Amino acid sequence: MEETKWIIPTSLLLLTFLILLKFTLKKQVKHKNLPPSPPSLPFIGHLHLFKQPLHRSLNRLTKIYGHVYFLHVGTRNILVVSSPSAVEECLSNNDITFANRMSLTLAGKYLHYNNTTIGFSSYGELWRKLRRLTTTELFSTNRLAMLTKVREEEVKLLVKQIFEGCKGQLVSKVDLKTRTLELSLNIMLRMISGKRYYGDDAVVLEGKEFQLMNEYTELLGSGNLNDFFPILKWIDFQGKKKKMVKLMKKMDCFLQKLLDEKRGNWSNDQRNMDFD
């Protein structure tokens, strides 16, 4: 009995492996017009080829398979394009074909309201309406010219803070990555709300609340295995889903409070200084 109790688990594991292998080979044969692709493994695809830093791994594959090659990781297909002429071909002549975003991602579902924001919605009626709205109301020439003073003030303030931080020191290090990120966020937030949320003269209480944007950026940019292996969503393998749901509750509260404040303080004078 001791020897036979492993027969069933081993048989099931072998059967699963054969099914995955057959599915992978069938998928490769079905698409005959795909660009060149490295040999892949069942289930994980080309994941084993990715090493840090990622751009060097992709560059190494480019030297072997050319400037256009095909990869797949789990259930996701990836087209790698590194030639300027090929990029122009994809984004200019065939832009409609490549306009759709990757759907069914945790970030799109929980951080972008089920893929309904302009950055995550697929090409279609909703995306066209969002693009038309942002083009006419947010990024029009008149609106950007109206808010030129905000951008100039923030850049001058950044330069002033850097000089003050280096005053009296022969050699001084400046964290430009953090500084430029805070500059971008302050410009956007002053355009939206008329307030600074980063820096020495920022709104202290609300600035602390808005620090959750750092967590938002981290979750949005971090790798999520659930997007490539849907079976992992059942167990929330990396705990990303729980973090995203918790974060968006805080974001919704903050944004709702900001919206209520803008509705209560709305005036013609403020309209000239932000995106009211």
C-alpha positions as CSV (number, residue, x, y, z in Angstrom):
1,M,0.0,0.0,0.0
2,E,2.9,2.4,0.8
3,E,4.2,2.0,-2.7
4,T,0.9,2.3,-4.5
5,K,-0.4,5.4,-2.7
6,W,1.8,7.7,-4.9
7,I,0.4,6.3,-8.1
8,I,-2.7,8.4,-8.4
9,P,-1.0,11.8,-7.5
10,T,1.9,11.0,-9.9
11,S,-0.5,10.0,-12.7
12,L,-2.5,13.2,-12.2
13,L,0.6,15.3,-12.3
14,L,1.9,13.6,-15.5
15,L,-1.5,13.9,-17.1
16,T,-1.6,17.7,-16.3
17,F,1.9,18.1,-17.8
18,L,1.0,16.3,-21.0
19,I,-2.2,18.4,-21.4
20,L,-0.3,21.6,-21.0
21,L,2.4,20.4,-23.4
22,K,-0.2,19.5,-26.0
23,F,-1.9,22.8,-25.5
24,T,1.3,24.7,-25.9
25,L,2.4,22.9,-29.0
26,K,-1.1,23.2,-30.6
27,K,-1.0,26.9,-29.9
28,Q,2.4,27.3,-31.5
29,V,1.4,25.4,-34.7
30,K,-1.9,27.3,-35.0
31,H,-0.3,30.7,-35.4
32,K,2.1,30.2,-38.3
33,N,2.6,33.8,-39.2
34,L,4.0,35.0,-35.9
35,P,7.5,36.5,-35.6
36,P,10.4,34.4,-34.6
37,S,10.2,33.1,-31.0
38,P,12.6,31.4,-28.6
39,P,11.9,27.9,-27.4
40,S,9.3,28.0,-24.6
41,L,8.3,25.8,-21.7
42,P,4.9,24.5,-20.9
43,F,2.7,26.7,-18.8
44,I,5.3,29.4,-18.0
45,G,6.2,30.1,-21.6
46,H,9.3,32.3,-21.8
47,L,9.3,33.4,-18.2
48,H,12.5,31.6,-17.6
49,L,14.3,33.8,-20.0
50,F,13.7,37.0,-18.0
51,K,16.5,38.1,-15.7
52,Q,17.1,41.4,-14.0
53,P,17.6,44.0,-15.4
54,L,14.9,43.2,-17.8
55,H,16.0,45.5,-20.7
56,R,19.3,43.5,-20.9
57,S,17.4,40.2,-21.2
58,L,15.3,41.7,-24.0
59,N,18.4,43.1,-25.7
60,R,20.1,39.7,-25.6
61,L,17.1,38.1,-27.3
62,T,17.1,41.0,-29.9
63,K,20.6,40.1,-30.9
64,I,19.5,36.5,-31.5
65,Y,16.0,36.8,-33.0
66,G,16.0,40.3,-34.5
67,H,14.2,43.6,-33.7
68,V,10.7,42.0,-33.8
69,Y,10.1,38.7,-31.9
70,F,7.3,37.0,-30.1
71,L,7.1,35.9,-26.5
72,H,4.4,34.5,-24.3
73,V,4.3,34.4,-20.5
74,G,1.6,32.2,-19.0
75,T,-1.6,33.1,-20.9
76,R,-0.3,36.5,-22.2
77,N,1.2,37.0,-25.6
78,I,4.0,39.7,-25.9
79,L,5.3,41.3,-29.1
80,V,8.7,42.9,-28.5
81,V,9.6,45.7,-31.0
82,S,12.9,47.5,-30.7
83,S,13.5,48.9,-34.1
84,P,12.5,52.6,-34.7
85,S,11.1,51.7,-38.2
86,A,9.1,48.8,-36.8
87,V,7.8,50.9,-34.0
88,E,6.7,53.5,-36.5
89,E,5.0,50.8,-38.5
90,C,3.1,49.6,-35.4
91,L,2.1,53.0,-34.0
92,S,1.5,55.0,-37.2
93,N,0.4,52.7,-40.1
94,N,-1.3,50.0,-37.9
95,D,-2.1,52.0,-34.8
96,I,-5.8,50.8,-34.7
97,T,-4.6,47.2,-34.6
98,F,-2.3,47.9,-31.6
99,A,-4.7,50.3,-29.8
100,N,-6.3,47.8,-27.4
101,R,-5.0,47.5,-23.8
102,M,-4.4,44.3,-22.0
103,S,-7.7,43.4,-20.3
104,L,-8.5,41.4,-17.2
105,T,-5.6,42.7,-15.1
106,L,-5.9,43.3,-11.4
107,A,-4.6,46.9,-11.7
108,G,-7.2,47.6,-14.4
109,K,-10.0,46.1,-12.3
110,Y,-9.3,47.4,-8.9
111,L,-7.1,50.6,-9.5
112,H,-8.9,51.8,-12.6
113,Y,-12.5,51.1,-12.0
114,N,-12.8,48.0,-14.1
115,N,-10.8,49.3,-17.0
116,T,-12.9,52.5,-17.5
117,T,-10.1,55.1,-17.3
118,I,-8.4,56.5,-20.4
119,G,-5.2,54.7,-19.6
120,F,-6.7,51.2,-19.3
121,S,-9.9,51.2,-21.4
122,S,-9.7,49.5,-24.8
123,Y,-10.1,51.3,-28.0
124,G,-13.8,52.0,-28.6
125,E,-16.6,54.4,-27.9
126,L,-15.7,54.9,-24.2
127,W,-12.0,55.6,-25.0
128,R,-12.9,58.1,-27.8
129,K,-15.2,60.0,-25.4
130,L,-12.6,60.1,-22.7
131,R,-10.0,61.3,-25.2
132,R,-12.3,64.0,-26.6
133,L,-13.0,65.2,-23.1
134,T,-9.4,65.4,-22.0
135,T,-8.4,67.0,-25.3
136,T,-11.0,69.8,-25.1
137,E,-11.3,70.4,-21.4
138,L,-7.9,69.5,-19.9
139,F,-5.2,69.8,-22.6
140,S,-6.5,72.4,-24.9
141,T,-4.1,75.3,-25.8
142,N,-6.2,77.9,-23.9
143,R,-6.4,75.8,-20.7
144,L,-2.6,75.0,-20.7
145,A,-1.8,78.7,-21.4
146,M,-4.1,79.7,-18.5
147,L,-2.1,77.5,-16.1
148,T,1.3,78.5,-17.3
149,K,1.9,80.5,-14.1
150,V,1.4,77.4,-12.0
151,R,4.1,75.5,-13.8
152,E,6.5,78.4,-13.7
153,E,6.0,78.9,-9.9
154,E,6.6,75.2,-9.2
155,V,9.8,75.1,-11.2
156,K,11.1,78.2,-9.6
157,L,10.2,76.8,-6.1
158,L,12.1,73.6,-6.9
159,V,15.2,75.4,-8.0
160,K,15.0,77.6,-4.9
161,Q,14.7,74.6,-2.6
162,I,17.7,72.9,-4.3
163,F,19.9,76.0,-3.8
164,E,18.8,76.3,-0.2
165,G,19.6,72.7,0.5
166,C,23.1,73.1,-1.0
167,K,23.8,76.4,0.7
168,G,27.1,76.4,2.6
169,Q,28.2,73.0,1.4
170,L,31.1,72.4,-1.0
171,V,29.6,69.1,-2.2
172,S,26.0,68.1,-1.9
173,K,23.8,65.3,-3.2
174,V,20.3,66.0,-4.5
175,D,17.7,63.2,-5.0
176,L,16.4,64.5,-8.4
177,K,14.2,61.5,-8.9
178,T,12.1,62.3,-5.8
179,R,12.3,66.0,-6.5
180,T,11.0,65.8,-10.1
181,L,8.3,63.3,-9.0
182,E,7.1,65.8,-6.4
183,L,7.3,68.6,-8.9
184,S,5.1,66.7,-11.4
185,L,2.5,65.8,-8.7
186,N,2.4,69.3,-7.3
187,I,1.8,70.8,-10.8
188,M,-1.0,68.4,-11.5
189,L,-2.6,68.8,-8.0
190,R,-2.4,72.6,-8.1
191,M,-4.1,72.5,-11.5
192,I,-6.8,70.2,-10.1
193,S,-7.3,71.5,-6.6
194,G,-5.2,74.7,-6.3
195,K,-3.1,73.2,-3.4
196,R,0.4,71.8,-2.9
197,Y,0.6,68.4,-1.4
198,Y,4.4,68.0,-1.3
199,G,7.2,70.2,0.0
200,D,7.7,72.5,3.0
201,D,4.6,74.7,2.5
202,A,2.3,71.8,1.5
203,V,-1.1,71.2,3.1
204,V,0.1,69.1,6.0
205,L,-3.0,67.0,6.8
206,E,-4.2,66.4,3.3
207,G,-0.6,66.0,2.2
208,K,-0.3,63.0,4.5
209,E,-3.5,61.5,3.1
210,F,-2.2,61.9,-0.4
211,Q,1.0,60.0,0.4
212,L,-1.1,56.9,-0.5
213,M,-0.4,57.9,-4.1
214,N,3.1,56.5,-3.5
215,E,1.6,53.1,-2.7
216,Y,-0.7,53.5,-5.7
217,T,2.3,54.0,-8.0
218,E,4.1,51.1,-6.5
219,L,1.2,48.7,-6.9
220,L,0.6,49.8,-10.5
221,G,4.2,49.4,-11.5
222,S,5.0,46.2,-9.7
223,G,4.9,42.8,-11.5
224,N,1.8,40.8,-10.9
225,L,1.9,37.1,-11.6
226,N,-1.9,36.9,-11.3
227,D,-2.2,38.7,-14.7
228,F,-0.1,36.0,-16.4
229,F,-1.4,33.0,-14.5
230,P,-5.1,33.4,-13.8
231,I,-5.2,30.3,-11.7
232,L,-3.3,32.3,-9.0
233,K,-6.2,34.7,-8.6
234,W,-8.1,32.1,-6.6
235,I,-5.5,32.3,-3.8
236,D,-4.2,35.9,-4.3
237,F,-0.6,34.5,-4.4
238,Q,1.2,37.8,-3.9
239,G,-1.5,39.5,-1.8
240,K,-1.8,42.3,-4.4
241,K,-5.6,42.1,-4.7
242,K,-6.1,42.7,-1.0
243,K,-3.8,45.7,-1.1
244,M,-5.5,47.2,-4.1
245,V,-9.0,46.9,-2.7
246,K,-7.8,48.5,0.6
247,L,-6.0,51.3,-1.2
248,M,-8.9,52.2,-3.5
249,K,-11.2,52.6,-0.5
250,K,-8.8,55.2,0.8
251,M,-8.4,56.8,-2.7
252,D,-12.2,57.0,-3.1
253,C,-12.6,58.7,0.3
254,F,-9.9,61.3,-0.5
255,L,-11.1,62.0,-4.0
256,Q,-14.7,62.3,-2.8
257,K,-13.7,64.8,-0.1
258,L,-11.7,66.8,-2.7
259,L,-14.7,66.8,-5.0
260,D,-17.1,67.9,-2.3
261,E,-14.7,70.7,-1.3
262,K,-14.4,72.0,-4.9
263,R,-18.2,72.0,-5.3
264,G,-18.6,73.9,-2.0
265,N,-15.9,76.5,-2.8
266,W,-16.5,76.9,-6.6
267,S,-16.3,80.4,-7.9
268,N,-15.3,82.2,-11.1
269,D,-12.0,83.3,-9.7
270,Q,-11.0,79.7,-8.8
271,R,-12.0,78.5,-12.2
272,N,-9.2,80.4,-13.8
273,M,-6.6,78.7,-11.6
274,D,-7.5,75.1,-11.8
275,F,-9.5,72.5,-13.7
276,D,-12.9,73.3,-12.2
